[in-house]
Amino acid sequence: MVRDVPDSDWKRFRELRERALELFCKRIFAELEPLVQNEARTYHERYLDVVHLLKQRDRDLARAFDDPRRSHMIEQLAAMRASGLVEAGELELFTASTRTAVEAFAKGPH
Protein backbone atom coordinates (compact mmCIF):
# COMPACT_ATOMS: atom_id res chain seq x y z
CA MET A 1 0.00 0.00 0.00
CA VAL A 2 1.86 3.06 -1.25
CA ARG A 3 1.12 6.43 0.29
CA ASP A 4 2.66 9.82 -0.06
CA VAL A 5 4.58 10.35 3.15
CA PRO A 6 5.69 13.88 3.99
CA ASP A 7 9.43 14.25 4.56
CA SER A 8 8.78 15.47 8.10
CA ASP A 9 6.85 12.28 8.94
CA TRP A 10 9.48 10.08 7.35
CA LYS A 11 12.20 11.76 9.44
CA ARG A 12 10.16 11.36 12.65
CA PHE A 13 9.45 7.74 11.78
CA ARG A 14 13.12 6.91 11.33
CA GLU A 15 13.97 8.48 14.70
CA LEU A 16 11.04 6.83 16.46
CA ARG A 17 11.81 3.48 14.82
CA GLU A 18 15.31 3.40 16.34
CA ARG A 19 14.01 4.10 19.84
CA ALA A 20 11.15 1.62 19.46
CA LEU A 21 13.51 -1.10 18.20
CA GLU A 22 15.74 -0.68 21.24
CA LEU A 23 12.69 -0.85 23.53
CA PHE A 24 11.41 -3.95 21.73
CA CYS A 25 14.76 -5.73 22.15
CA LYS A 26 15.01 -4.67 25.79
CA ARG A 27 11.59 -6.20 26.43
CA ILE A 28 12.65 -9.45 24.82
CA PHE A 29 15.68 -9.71 27.08
CA ALA A 30 13.41 -9.11 30.08
CA GLU A 31 11.14 -11.93 28.87
CA LEU A 32 14.08 -14.28 28.36
CA GLU A 33 15.56 -13.93 31.81
CA PRO A 34 12.85 -15.84 33.72
CA LEU A 35 12.86 -18.57 31.07
CA VAL A 36 16.61 -19.05 31.35
CA GLN A 37 16.60 -18.97 35.16
CA ASN A 38 13.63 -21.32 35.67
CA GLU A 39 15.31 -24.08 37.68
CA ALA A 40 12.07 -26.08 37.77
CA ARG A 41 12.73 -26.95 34.12
CA THR A 42 15.62 -28.84 32.56
CA TYR A 43 18.20 -26.97 30.51
CA HIS A 44 16.73 -28.53 27.40
CA GLU A 45 13.22 -27.39 28.33
CA ARG A 46 14.53 -23.91 29.00
CA TYR A 47 16.31 -23.92 25.67
CA LEU A 48 13.07 -24.92 23.91
CA ASP A 49 11.19 -22.18 25.80
CA VAL A 50 13.75 -19.61 24.65
CA VAL A 51 13.62 -20.79 21.04
CA HIS A 52 9.82 -20.68 21.06
CA LEU A 53 9.74 -17.14 22.47
CA LEU A 54 12.37 -15.93 20.01
CA LYS A 55 10.43 -17.35 17.06
CA GLN A 56 7.31 -15.52 18.22
CA ARG A 57 9.14 -12.26 18.82
CA ASP A 58 10.97 -12.53 15.50
CA ARG A 59 7.60 -12.46 13.71
CA ASP A 60 6.60 -9.39 15.74
CA LEU A 61 9.93 -7.75 14.99
CA ALA A 62 9.56 -8.40 11.26
CA ARG A 63 6.05 -6.92 11.16
CA ALA A 64 7.11 -3.71 12.88
CA PHE A 65 10.70 -3.19 11.77
CA ASP A 66 11.81 -5.12 8.69
CA ASP A 67 12.41 -3.29 5.42
CA PRO A 68 11.65 0.26 6.55
CA ARG A 69 10.38 2.16 3.53
CA ARG A 70 7.92 4.95 3.10
CA SER A 71 5.50 2.47 1.56
CA HIS A 72 5.60 0.39 4.79
CA MET A 73 5.66 3.25 7.28
CA ILE A 74 1.93 3.31 8.14
CA GLU A 75 1.73 -0.44 8.72
CA GLN A 76 4.90 -0.41 10.76
CA LEU A 77 3.76 2.51 12.89
CA ALA A 78 0.46 0.69 13.51
CA ALA A 79 2.36 -2.46 14.53
CA MET A 80 4.60 -0.46 16.87
CA ARG A 81 1.57 1.23 18.40
CA ALA A 82 -0.24 -2.10 18.86
CA SER A 83 2.85 -3.49 20.61
CA GLY A 84 2.96 -0.55 23.00
CA LEU A 85 6.24 0.69 21.57
CA VAL A 86 4.77 4.02 20.46
CA GLU A 87 2.60 6.11 22.75
CA ALA A 88 -0.40 8.10 21.54
CA GLY A 89 1.43 11.32 22.31
CA GLU A 90 4.29 10.31 20.04
CA LEU A 91 1.86 9.86 17.16
CA GLU A 92 0.79 13.48 17.69
CA LEU A 93 4.15 14.49 16.25
CA PHE A 94 3.03 13.19 12.85
CA THR A 95 0.76 14.95 10.39
CA ALA A 96 -2.98 14.47 10.69
CA SER A 97 -3.07 12.41 7.50
CA THR A 98 -0.46 10.00 8.83
CA ARG A 99 -2.21 9.67 12.19
CA THR A 100 -5.52 8.99 10.44
CA ALA A 101 -3.90 6.37 8.20
CA VAL A 102 -2.27 4.63 11.18
CA GLU A 103 -5.58 4.54 13.06
CA ALA A 104 -7.42 3.23 9.99
CA PHE A 105 -4.81 0.54 9.41
CA ALA A 106 -4.97 -0.52 13.05
CA LYS A 107 -8.76 -0.93 12.86
CA GLY A 108 -9.18 -2.39 9.38
CA PRO A 109 -8.47 -5.81 7.91
CA HIS A 110 -4.96 -6.30 6.56
MOPAC internal coordinates of N, CA, C and O (Angstrom, degrees):
PM7 1SCF
backbone

  N    0.0000 0     0.00 0     0.00 0    0    0    0
  C    1.4489 1     0.00 0     0.00 0    1    0    0
  C    1.5287 1   107.63 1     0.00 0    2    1    0
  O    1.2310 1   120.46 1   -73.55 1    3    2    1
  N    1.2989 1   116.72 1   106.45 1    3    2    1
  C    1.4598 1   121.61 1  -177.00 1    5    3    2
  C    1.5205 1   109.79 1   -92.44 1    6    5    3
  O    1.2310 1   121.41 1   -47.84 1    7    6    5
  N    1.3130 1   114.91 1   132.16 1    7    6    5
  C    1.4679 1   121.35 1   178.25 1    9    7    6
  C    1.5161 1   108.00 1  -132.30 1   10    9    7
  O    1.2310 1   121.22 1   -26.83 1   11   10    9
  N    1.3033 1   115.28 1   153.17 1   11   10    9
  C    1.4539 1   119.13 1   171.35 1   13   11   10
  C    1.5229 1   107.60 1   -77.46 1   14   13   11
  O    1.2310 1   121.09 1   -58.47 1   15   14   13
  N    1.2976 1   115.53 1   121.53 1   15   14   13
  C    1.4582 1   121.58 1  -178.69 1   17   15   14
  C    1.5206 1   107.76 1  -112.06 1   18   17   15
  O    1.2310 1   120.16 1   -59.08 1   19   18   17
  N    1.3151 1   117.30 1   120.92 1   19   18   17
  C    1.4671 1   119.36 1   177.40 1   21   19   18
  C    1.5283 1   111.21 1   -59.67 1   22   21   19
  O    1.2310 1   120.74 1   -33.41 1   23   22   21
  N    1.3137 1   116.18 1   146.59 1   23   22   21
  C    1.4680 1   120.56 1   179.17 1   25   23   22
  C    1.5187 1   111.90 1   -55.55 1   26   25   23
  O    1.2310 1   120.43 1   141.78 1   27   26   25
  N    1.3255 1   116.78 1   -38.22 1   27   26   25
  C    1.4678 1   119.88 1  -179.12 1   29   27   26
  C    1.5303 1   111.04 1   -63.42 1   30   29   27
  O    1.2310 1   120.10 1   140.66 1   31   30   29
  N    1.3280 1   117.41 1   -39.34 1   31   30   29
  C    1.4668 1   120.72 1   178.40 1   33   31   30
  C    1.5198 1   111.23 1   -69.64 1   34   33   31
  O    1.2310 1   120.71 1   140.20 1   35   34   33
  N    1.3158 1   116.25 1   -39.80 1   35   34   33
  C    1.4625 1   120.38 1   179.07 1   37   35   34
  C    1.5297 1   110.22 1   -62.05 1   38   37   35
  O    1.2310 1   120.26 1   137.70 1   39   38   37
  N    1.3245 1   117.10 1   -42.30 1   39   38   37
  C    1.4645 1   121.17 1   178.46 1   41   39   38
  C    1.5271 1   110.60 1   -63.67 1   42   41   39
  O    1.2310 1   120.24 1   134.02 1   43   42   41
  N    1.3281 1   117.14 1   -45.98 1   43   42   41
  C    1.4740 1   120.62 1   178.00 1   45   43   42
  C    1.5207 1   111.07 1   -61.04 1   46   45   43
  O    1.2310 1   120.91 1   137.90 1   47   46   45
  N    1.3245 1   115.86 1   -42.10 1   47   46   45
  C    1.4625 1   121.05 1  -179.79 1   49   47   46
  C    1.5320 1   110.56 1   -59.44 1   50   49   47
  O    1.2310 1   120.26 1   133.22 1   51   50   49
  N    1.3057 1   117.11 1   -46.78 1   51   50   49
  C    1.4646 1   120.20 1  -178.24 1   53   51   50
  C    1.5258 1   110.83 1   -61.85 1   54   53   51
  O    1.2310 1   120.27 1   139.97 1   55   54   53
  N    1.3263 1   117.09 1   -40.03 1   55   54   53
  C    1.4646 1   120.56 1   178.18 1   57   55   54
  C    1.5284 1   111.05 1   -68.16 1   58   57   55
  O    1.2310 1   120.78 1   134.34 1   59   58   57
  N    1.3102 1   116.11 1   -45.66 1   59   58   57
  C    1.4601 1   121.62 1  -179.85 1   61   59   58
  C    1.5283 1   111.11 1   -64.61 1   62   61   59
  O    1.2310 1   120.77 1   141.58 1   63   62   61
  N    1.3213 1   116.14 1   -38.42 1   63   62   61
  C    1.4616 1   121.75 1  -179.49 1   65   63   62
  C    1.5245 1   110.68 1   -58.72 1   66   65   63
  O    1.2310 1   120.22 1   136.24 1   67   66   65
  N    1.3293 1   117.18 1   -43.76 1   67   66   65
  C    1.4668 1   120.72 1  -179.14 1   69   67   66
  C    1.5248 1   111.11 1   -62.70 1   70   69   67
  O    1.2310 1   120.50 1   135.57 1   71   70   69
  N    1.3212 1   116.65 1   -44.43 1   71   70   69
  C    1.4664 1   120.27 1   179.14 1   73   71   70
  C    1.5242 1   110.61 1   -65.84 1   74   73   71
  O    1.2310 1   120.58 1   136.51 1   75   74   73
  N    1.3308 1   116.50 1   -43.49 1   75   74   73
  C    1.4630 1   121.06 1  -178.87 1   77   75   74
  C    1.5296 1   111.46 1   -65.41 1   78   77   75
  O    1.2310 1   120.09 1   143.31 1   79   78   77
  N    1.3170 1   117.44 1   -36.69 1   79   78   77
  C    1.4658 1   121.09 1   178.26 1   81   79   78
  C    1.5210 1   110.69 1   -64.55 1   82   81   79
  O    1.2310 1   120.31 1   136.98 1   83   82   81
  N    1.3205 1   117.00 1   -43.02 1   83   82   81
  C    1.4605 1   120.36 1   177.09 1   85   83   82
  C    1.5337 1   110.99 1   -62.13 1   86   85   83
  O    1.2310 1   120.47 1   136.80 1   87   86   85
  N    1.3342 1   116.70 1   -43.20 1   87   86   85
  C    1.4611 1   120.83 1   178.23 1   89   87   86
  C    1.5190 1   111.00 1   -62.77 1   90   89   87
  O    1.2310 1   120.57 1   137.13 1   91   90   89
  N    1.3293 1   116.52 1   -42.87 1   91   90   89
  C    1.4646 1   120.96 1   178.95 1   93   91   90
  C    1.5318 1   110.36 1   -58.90 1   94   93   91
  O    1.2310 1   120.30 1   131.84 1   95   94   93
  N    1.3207 1   117.03 1   -48.16 1   95   94   93
  C    1.4630 1   120.80 1  -179.13 1   97   95   94
  C    1.5287 1   111.69 1   -65.49 1   98   97   95
  O    1.2310 1   120.63 1   141.70 1   99   98   97
  N    1.3124 1   116.39 1   -38.30 1   99   98   97
  C    1.4703 1   120.54 1   177.29 1  101   99   98
  C    1.5290 1   110.03 1   -60.65 1  102  101   99
  O    1.2310 1   120.41 1   137.76 1  103  102  101
  N    1.3197 1   116.83 1   -42.24 1  103  102  101
  C    1.4648 1   120.88 1   178.55 1  105  103  102
  C    1.5251 1   111.51 1   -63.17 1  106  105  103
  O    1.2310 1   120.67 1   141.27 1  107  106  105
  N    1.3146 1   116.32 1   -38.73 1  107  106  105
  C    1.4644 1   119.45 1   179.18 1  109  107  106
  C    1.5246 1   110.29 1   -62.97 1  110  109  107
  O    1.2310 1   120.40 1   135.06 1  111  110  109
  N    1.3241 1   116.85 1   -44.94 1  111  110  109
  C    1.4637 1   119.19 1   178.33 1  113  111  110
  C    1.5267 1   110.85 1   -60.44 1  114  113  111
  O    1.2310 1   120.07 1   141.96 1  115  114  113
  N    1.3086 1   117.48 1   -38.04 1  115  114  113
  C    1.4681 1   120.86 1   178.00 1  117  115  114
  C    1.5328 1   110.49 1   -65.39 1  118  117  115
  O    1.2310 1   120.37 1   144.20 1  119  118  117
  N    1.3274 1   116.90 1   -35.80 1  119  118  117
  C    1.4714 1   120.46 1   177.96 1  121  119  118
  C    1.5318 1   111.44 1   -72.02 1  122  121  119
  O    1.2310 1   120.41 1   148.26 1  123  122  121
  N    1.3099 1   116.82 1   -31.74 1  123  122  121
  C    1.4624 1   120.46 1  -177.80 1  125  123  122
  C    1.5204 1   113.03 1   -72.19 1  126  125  123
  O    1.2310 1   120.66 1   143.83 1  127  126  125
  N    1.3008 1   116.34 1   -36.17 1  127  126  125
  C    1.4640 1   120.46 1  -174.06 1  129  127  126
  C    1.5296 1   113.57 1   -53.19 1  130  129  127
  O    1.2310 1   119.22 1   128.61 1  131  130  129
  N    1.3478 1   119.09 1   -51.39 1  131  130  129
  C    1.4647 1   117.26 1   179.86 1  133  131  130
  C    1.5321 1   113.22 1   -65.34 1  134  133  131
  O    1.2310 1   120.13 1   150.98 1  135  134  133
  N    1.3149 1   117.36 1   -29.02 1  135  134  133
  C    1.4659 1   119.76 1   177.80 1  137  135  134
  C    1.5291 1   110.47 1   -67.24 1  138  137  135
  O    1.2310 1   120.86 1   136.14 1  139  138  137
  N    1.3002 1   115.96 1   -43.86 1  139  138  137
  C    1.4621 1   121.43 1  -178.26 1  141  139  138
  C    1.5282 1   110.61 1   -68.37 1  142  141  139
  O    1.2310 1   120.09 1   143.82 1  143  142  141
  N    1.3178 1   117.42 1   -36.18 1  143  142  141
  C    1.4575 1   121.39 1  -174.21 1  145  143  142
  C    1.5258 1   114.40 1   -91.31 1  146  145  143
  O    1.2310 1   119.92 1  -177.38 1  147  146  145
  N    1.3137 1   117.77 1     2.62 1  147  146  145
  C    1.4655 1   122.06 1  -177.12 1  149  147  146
  C    1.5285 1   110.36 1   -73.78 1  150  149  147
  O    1.2310 1   120.79 1   -86.87 1  151  150  149
  N    1.3168 1   116.10 1    93.13 1  151  150  149
  C    1.4665 1   121.52 1  -176.66 1  153  151  150
  C    1.5227 1   112.98 1   -72.52 1  154  153  151
  O    1.2310 1   119.67 1   171.88 1  155  154  153
  N    1.3209 1   118.24 1    -8.12 1  155  154  153
  C    1.4631 1   120.96 1   176.17 1  157  155  154
  C    1.5320 1   110.74 1   -75.53 1  158  157  155
  O    1.2310 1   120.57 1   168.05 1  159  158  157
  N    1.3313 1   116.51 1   -11.95 1  159  158  157
  C    1.4609 1   121.18 1  -178.86 1  161  159  158
  C    1.5274 1   109.47 1  -114.72 1  162  161  159
  O    1.2310 1   120.78 1   -26.79 1  163  162  161
  N    1.3151 1   116.12 1   153.21 1  163  162  161
  C    1.4646 1   120.04 1   177.62 1  165  163  162
  C    1.5235 1   109.37 1   -69.89 1  166  165  163
  O    1.2310 1   120.91 1   -15.52 1  167  166  165
  N    1.3208 1   115.86 1   164.48 1  167  166  165
  C    1.4643 1   119.12 1   177.17 1  169  167  166
  C    1.5277 1   110.43 1   -60.59 1  170  169  167
  O    1.2310 1   120.62 1   141.91 1  171  170  169
  N    1.3045 1   116.41 1   -38.09 1  171  170  169
  C    1.4659 1   119.00 1   178.96 1  173  171  170
  C    1.5224 1   111.08 1   -65.36 1  174  173  171
  O    1.2310 1   119.93 1   137.57 1  175  174  173
  N    1.3152 1   117.73 1   -42.43 1  175  174  173
  C    1.4705 1   120.44 1   177.16 1  177  175  174
  C    1.5265 1   110.77 1   -62.42 1  178  177  175
  O    1.2310 1   120.89 1   138.23 1  179  178  177
  N    1.3183 1   115.91 1   -41.77 1  179  178  177
  C    1.4677 1   119.41 1   177.91 1  181  179  178
  C    1.5254 1   110.85 1   -62.86 1  182  181  179
  O    1.2310 1   121.13 1   138.00 1  183  182  181
  N    1.3129 1   115.45 1   -42.00 1  183  182  181
  C    1.4625 1   119.90 1   177.72 1  185  183  182
  C    1.5301 1   109.78 1   -58.93 1  186  185  183
  O    1.2310 1   120.15 1   132.87 1  187  186  185
  N    1.3270 1   117.33 1   -47.13 1  187  186  185
  C    1.4667 1   121.13 1   179.79 1  189  187  186
  C    1.5297 1   110.91 1   -62.82 1  190  189  187
  O    1.2310 1   120.24 1   142.08 1  191  190  189
  N    1.3217 1   117.14 1   -37.92 1  191  190  189
  C    1.4716 1   120.95 1   176.75 1  193  191  190
  C    1.5295 1   110.85 1   -61.82 1  194  193  191
  O    1.2310 1   120.84 1   136.54 1  195  194  193
  N    1.3280 1   115.99 1   -43.46 1  195  194  193
  C    1.4603 1   121.19 1   179.92 1  197  195  194
  C    1.5265 1   110.43 1   -64.79 1  198  197  195
  O    1.2310 1   120.47 1   134.39 1  199  198  197
  N    1.3147 1   116.70 1   -45.61 1  199  198  197
  C    1.4683 1   120.56 1   179.73 1  201  199  198
  C    1.5200 1   110.08 1   -61.06 1  202  201  199
  O    1.2310 1   120.17 1   136.18 1  203  202  201
  N    1.3154 1   117.28 1   -43.82 1  203  202  201
  C    1.4691 1   121.19 1   179.91 1  205  203  202
  C    1.5343 1   110.87 1   -60.99 1  206  205  203
  O    1.2310 1   120.55 1   132.62 1  207  206  205
  N    1.3212 1   116.56 1   -47.38 1  207  206  205
  C    1.4673 1   120.20 1   179.27 1  209  207  206
  C    1.5287 1   110.85 1   -61.76 1  210  209  207
  O    1.2310 1   120.33 1   135.63 1  211  210  209
  N    1.3220 1   116.97 1   -44.37 1  211  210  209
  C    1.4631 1   119.77 1  -178.65 1  213  211  210
  C    1.5283 1   112.14 1   -64.28 1  214  213  211
  O    1.2310 1   120.16 1   144.07 1  215  214  213
  N    1.3121 1   117.31 1   -35.93 1  215  214  213
  C    1.4727 1   119.61 1   176.24 1  217  215  214
  C    1.5237 1   110.58 1   -63.90 1  218  217  215
  O    1.2310 1   120.62 1   136.55 1  219  218  217
  N    1.3294 1   116.42 1   -43.45 1  219  218  217
  C    1.4709 1   120.17 1   177.90 1  221  219  218
  C    1.5211 1   110.53 1   -61.97 1  222  221  219
  O    1.2310 1   120.43 1   130.52 1  223  222  221
  N    1.3095 1   116.78 1   -49.48 1  223  222  221
  C    1.4608 1   120.77 1  -176.39 1  225  223  222
  C    1.5269 1   111.89 1   -68.28 1  226  225  223
  O    1.2310 1   120.22 1   151.22 1  227  226  225
  N    1.3317 1   117.18 1   -28.78 1  227  226  225
  C    1.4504 1   119.65 1   177.45 1  229  227  226
  C    1.5320 1   110.73 1   -65.18 1  230  229  227
  O    1.2310 1   120.46 1   142.89 1  231  230  229
  N    1.3246 1   116.72 1   -37.11 1  231  230  229
  C    1.4746 1   119.75 1   175.74 1  233  231  230
  C    1.5238 1   110.28 1   -64.83 1  234  233  231
  O    1.2310 1   120.49 1   137.43 1  235  234  233
  N    1.3296 1   116.66 1   -42.57 1  235  234  233
  C    1.4678 1   120.73 1   178.05 1  237  235  234
  C    1.5290 1   110.69 1   -63.08 1  238  237  235
  O    1.2310 1   120.99 1   137.13 1  239  238  237
  N    1.3173 1   115.72 1   -42.87 1  239  238  237
  C    1.4540 1   120.96 1   179.51 1  241  239  238
  C    1.5282 1   110.41 1   -61.52 1  242  241  239
  O    1.2310 1   120.11 1   135.89 1  243  242  241
  N    1.3050 1   117.39 1   -44.11 1  243  242  241
  C    1.4619 1   121.26 1  -179.24 1  245  243  242
  C    1.5238 1   110.84 1   -61.51 1  246  245  243
  O    1.2310 1   120.55 1   135.69 1  247  246  245
  N    1.3184 1   116.55 1   -44.31 1  247  246  245
  C    1.4696 1   121.20 1  -178.00 1  249  247  246
  C    1.5363 1   111.44 1   -61.63 1  250  249  247
  O    1.2310 1   120.68 1   141.71 1  251  250  249
  N    1.3069 1   116.31 1   -38.29 1  251  250  249
  C    1.4638 1   119.60 1  -174.44 1  253  251  250
  C    1.5332 1   114.34 1   -94.62 1  254  253  251
  O    1.2310 1   119.93 1   157.67 1  255  254  253
  N    1.3404 1   117.75 1   -22.33 1  255  254  253
  C    1.4608 1   117.63 1  -169.17 1  257  255  254
  C    1.5268 1   116.52 1  -130.02 1  258  257  255
  O    1.2310 1   119.15 1   160.38 1  259  258  257
  N    1.3097 1   119.22 1   -19.62 1  259  258  257
  C    1.4628 1   119.26 1  -176.00 1  261  259  258
  C    1.5240 1   111.90 1   -70.80 1  262  261  259
  O    1.2310 1   121.51 1   -36.85 1  263  262  261
  N    1.3195 1   114.71 1   143.15 1  263  262  261
  C    1.4580 1   122.94 1   173.71 1  265  263  262
  C    1.5271 1   112.89 1    52.74 1  266  265  263
  O    1.2310 1   120.45 1  -119.39 1  267  266  265
  N    1.3358 1   116.74 1    60.61 1  267  266  265
  C    1.4675 1   119.10 1  -178.92 1  269  267  266
  C    1.5332 1   111.44 1   -68.25 1  270  269  267
  O    1.2310 1   121.39 1   -67.02 1  271  270  269
  N    1.2918 1   114.95 1   112.98 1  271  270  269
  C    1.4641 1   122.09 1   176.56 1  273  271  270
  C    1.5151 1   107.30 1  -137.96 1  274  273  271
  O    1.2310 1   121.23 1   -18.99 1  275  274  273
  N    1.2950 1   115.24 1   161.01 1  275  274  273
  C    1.4654 1   119.24 1   178.44 1  277  275  274
  C    1.5257 1   110.70 1   -57.38 1  278  277  275
  O    1.2310 1   120.69 1   143.06 1  279  278  277
  N    1.3263 1   116.29 1   -36.94 1  279  278  277
  C    1.4592 1   119.65 1  -178.30 1  281  279  278
  C    1.5261 1   112.94 1   -69.21 1  282  281  279
  O    1.2310 1   119.91 1   165.22 1  283  282  281
  N    1.3329 1   117.77 1   -14.78 1  283  282  281
  C    1.4724 1   122.29 1   178.86 1  285  283  282
  C    1.5225 1   112.57 1  -106.84 1  286  285  283
  O    1.2310 1   120.35 1   173.41 1  287  286  285
  N    1.3130 1   116.94 1    -6.59 1  287  286  285
  C    1.4595 1   120.99 1  -170.48 1  289  287  286
  C    1.5269 1   113.42 1   -56.74 1  290  289  287
  O    1.2310 1   119.43 1   133.91 1  291  290  289
  N    1.3210 1   118.70 1   -46.09 1  291  290  289
  C    1.4683 1   121.31 1  -176.77 1  293  291  290
  C    1.5248 1   110.35 1   -62.49 1  294  293  291
  O    1.2310 1   120.61 1   132.37 1  295  294  293
  N    1.3136 1   116.43 1   -47.63 1  295  294  293
  C    1.4659 1   120.39 1  -179.88 1  297  295  294
  C    1.5236 1   111.37 1   -63.20 1  298  297  295
  O    1.2310 1   120.80 1   140.45 1  299  298  297
  N    1.3244 1   116.07 1   -39.55 1  299  298  297
  C    1.4533 1   118.84 1  -179.94 1  301  299  298
  C    1.5212 1   111.95 1   -70.41 1  302  301  299
  O    1.2310 1   120.22 1   140.61 1  303  302  301
  N    1.3165 1   117.18 1   -39.39 1  303  302  301
  C    1.4726 1   119.50 1   175.11 1  305  303  302
  C    1.5243 1   110.84 1   -61.63 1  306  305  303
  O    1.2310 1   120.44 1   138.62 1  307  306  305
  N    1.3385 1   116.76 1   -41.38 1  307  306  305
  C    1.4706 1   120.28 1   178.77 1  309  307  306
  C    1.5253 1   110.34 1   -63.26 1  310  309  307
  O    1.2310 1   120.02 1   139.22 1  311  310  309
  N    1.3273 1   117.56 1   -40.78 1  311  310  309
  C    1.4676 1   120.95 1   178.62 1  313  311  310
  C    1.5200 1   111.12 1   -65.68 1  314  313  311
  O    1.2310 1   120.41 1   139.42 1  315  314  313
  N    1.3332 1   116.82 1   -40.58 1  315  314  313
  C    1.4691 1   120.48 1   177.79 1  317  315  314
  C    1.5255 1   110.91 1   -64.05 1  318  317  315
  O    1.2310 1   121.20 1   138.56 1  319  318  317
  N    1.3108 1   115.31 1   -41.44 1  319  318  317
  C    1.4749 1   120.90 1   179.22 1  321  319  318
  C    1.5232 1   109.96 1   -64.01 1  322  321  319
  O    1.2310 1   120.39 1   134.53 1  323  322  321
  N    1.3335 1   116.86 1   -45.47 1  323  322  321
  C    1.4726 1   121.15 1  -179.51 1  325  323  322
  C    1.5260 1   111.51 1   -63.09 1  326  325  323
  O    1.2310 1   120.30 1   150.31 1  327  326  325
  N    1.3200 1   117.03 1   -29.69 1  327  326  325
  C    1.4649 1   121.56 1   179.67 1  329  327  326
  C    1.5247 1   112.96 1   -85.64 1  330  329  327
  O    1.2310 1   120.61 1   179.15 1  331  330  329
  N    1.3341 1   116.43 1    -0.85 1  331  330  329
  C    1.4537 1   120.06 1  -179.94 1  333  331  330
  C    1.5182 1   113.38 1    76.52 1  334  333  331
  O    1.2310 1   120.42 1  -160.41 1  335  334  333
  N    1.3189 1   116.80 1    19.59 1  335  334  333
  C    1.4574 1   121.09 1  -179.75 1  337  335  334
  C    1.5202 1   112.08 1   -90.41 1  338  337  335
  O    1.2310 1   120.89 1   163.36 1  339  338  337
  N    1.3326 1   115.90 1   -16.64 1  339  338  337
  C    1.4605 1   122.31 1   179.41 1  341  339  338
  C    1.5204 1   107.32 1  -128.66 1  342  341  339
  O    1.2310 1   120.86 1   -54.93 1  343  342  341
  N    1.3035 1   115.97 1   125.07 1  343  342  341
  C    1.4591 1   121.66 1   179.38 1  345  343  342
  C    1.5290 1   110.27 1   -83.18 1  346  345  343
  O    1.2310 1   120.91 1   -22.15 1  347  346  345
  N    1.3202 1   115.87 1   157.85 1  347  346  345
  C    1.4671 1   120.78 1   179.05 1  349  347  346
  C    1.5238 1   110.87 1   -56.25 1  350  349  347
  O    1.2310 1   120.11 1   139.41 1  351  350  349
  N    1.3069 1   117.40 1   -40.59 1  351  350  349
  C    1.4547 1   121.25 1   179.95 1  353  351  350
  C    1.5178 1   112.97 1   -62.38 1  354  353  351
  O    1.2310 1   120.53 1   147.84 1  355  354  353
  N    1.3189 1   116.59 1   -32.16 1  355  354  353
  C    1.4641 1   120.07 1   178.06 1  357  355  354
  C    1.5240 1   110.95 1   -69.83 1  358  357  355
  O    1.2310 1   120.36 1   147.54 1  359  358  357
  N    1.3148 1   116.91 1   -32.46 1  359  358  357
  C    1.4658 1   120.05 1   177.19 1  361  359  358
  C    1.5202 1   111.16 1   -67.63 1  362  361  359
  O    1.2310 1   120.58 1   154.78 1  363  362  361
  N    1.3326 1   116.51 1   -25.22 1  363  362  361
  C    1.4706 1   120.42 1   179.24 1  365  363  362
  C    1.5245 1   112.33 1   -63.68 1  366  365  363
  O    1.2310 1   120.50 1   162.90 1  367  366  365
  N    1.3201 1   116.65 1   -17.10 1  367  366  365
  C    1.4595 1   120.67 1   178.49 1  369  367  366
  C    1.5312 1   111.97 1   -74.48 1  370  369  367
  O    1.2310 1   120.59 1   164.65 1  371  370  369
  N    1.3200 1   116.47 1   -15.35 1  371  370  369
  C    1.4606 1   121.65 1  -178.79 1  373  371  370
  C    1.5239 1   110.37 1   -90.45 1  374  373  371
  O    1.2310 1   120.86 1   -17.11 1  375  374  373
  N    1.3146 1   115.95 1   162.89 1  375  374  373
  C    1.4621 1   120.14 1   177.95 1  377  375  374
  C    1.5152 1   110.32 1   -64.82 1  378  377  375
  O    1.2310 1   121.04 1   -20.95 1  379  378  377
  N    1.3176 1   115.61 1   159.05 1  379  378  377
  C    1.4661 1   120.89 1  -179.76 1  381  379  378
  C    1.5199 1   111.29 1   -59.15 1  382  381  379
  O    1.2310 1   120.10 1   141.64 1  383  382  381
  N    1.3137 1   117.41 1   -38.36 1  383  382  381
  C    1.4705 1   119.81 1  -178.84 1  385  383  382
  C    1.5268 1   111.26 1   -65.66 1  386  385  383
  O    1.2310 1   120.19 1   142.27 1  387  386  385
  N    1.3075 1   117.24 1   -37.73 1  387  386  385
  C    1.4672 1   120.21 1   177.72 1  389  387  386
  C    1.5204 1   110.61 1   -69.12 1  390  389  387
  O    1.2310 1   120.27 1   135.99 1  391  390  389
  N    1.3276 1   117.09 1   -44.01 1  391  390  389
  C    1.4704 1   119.83 1   178.44 1  393  391  390
  C    1.5222 1   110.44 1   -59.73 1  394  393  391
  O    1.2310 1   120.24 1   135.35 1  395  394  393
  N    1.3158 1   117.15 1   -44.65 1  395  394  393
  C    1.4629 1   121.42 1   179.62 1  397  395  394
  C    1.5269 1   110.74 1   -61.36 1  398  397  395
  O    1.2310 1   120.39 1   137.67 1  399  398  397
  N    1.3265 1   116.87 1   -42.33 1  399  398  397
  C    1.4587 1   120.88 1  -179.98 1  401  399  398
  C    1.5278 1   111.38 1   -65.64 1  402  401  399
  O    1.2310 1   120.29 1   139.76 1  403  402  401
  N    1.3324 1   117.04 1   -40.24 1  403  402  401
  C    1.4695 1   120.52 1   178.13 1  405  403  402
  C    1.5215 1   110.23 1   -63.79 1  406  405  403
  O    1.2310 1   120.05 1   134.67 1  407  406  405
  N    1.3120 1   117.51 1   -45.33 1  407  406  405
  C    1.4653 1   121.95 1   178.40 1  409  407  406
  C    1.5168 1   111.19 1   -61.27 1  410  409  407
  O    1.2310 1   120.27 1   136.19 1  411  410  409
  N    1.3382 1   117.08 1   -43.81 1  411  410  409
  C    1.4574 1   121.36 1   179.95 1  413  411  410
  C    1.5229 1   110.66 1   -64.84 1  414  413  411
  O    1.2310 1   120.32 1   138.78 1  415  414  413
  N    1.3217 1   116.99 1   -41.22 1  415  414  413
  C    1.4596 1   119.82 1   179.26 1  417  415  414
  C    1.5215 1   110.38 1   -65.23 1  418  417  415
  O    1.2310 1   120.36 1   139.83 1  419  418  417
  N    1.3144 1   116.91 1   -40.17 1  419  418  417
  C    1.4589 1   120.75 1  -179.39 1  421  419  418
  C    1.5209 1   112.21 1   -63.74 1  422  421  419
  O    1.2310 1   120.23 1   148.96 1  423  422  421
  N    1.3210 1   117.16 1   -31.04 1  423  422  421
  C    1.4746 1   121.84 1  -176.86 1  425  423  422
  C    1.5181 1   112.37 1   -89.14 1  426  425  423
  O    1.2310 1   120.14 1   146.53 1  427  426  425
  N    1.3240 1   117.33 1   -33.47 1  427  426  425
  C    1.4579 1   121.35 1  -170.28 1  429  427  426
  C    1.5241 1   113.60 1   -86.71 1  430  429  427
  O    1.2310 1   120.92 1   -11.13 1  431  430  429
  N    1.3320 1   115.85 1   168.87 1  431  430  429
  C    1.4618 1   120.26 1   176.63 1  433  431  430
  C    1.5292 1   109.89 1   -72.31 1  434  433  431
  O    1.2310 1   121.05 1   -34.34 1  435  434  433
  N    1.3052 1   115.59 1   145.66 1  435  434  433
  C    1.4735 1   120.01 1  -178.31 1  437  435  434
  C    1.5034 1   107.89 1  -116.30 1  438  437  435
  O    1.2310 1   120.10 1   180.00 1  439  438  437

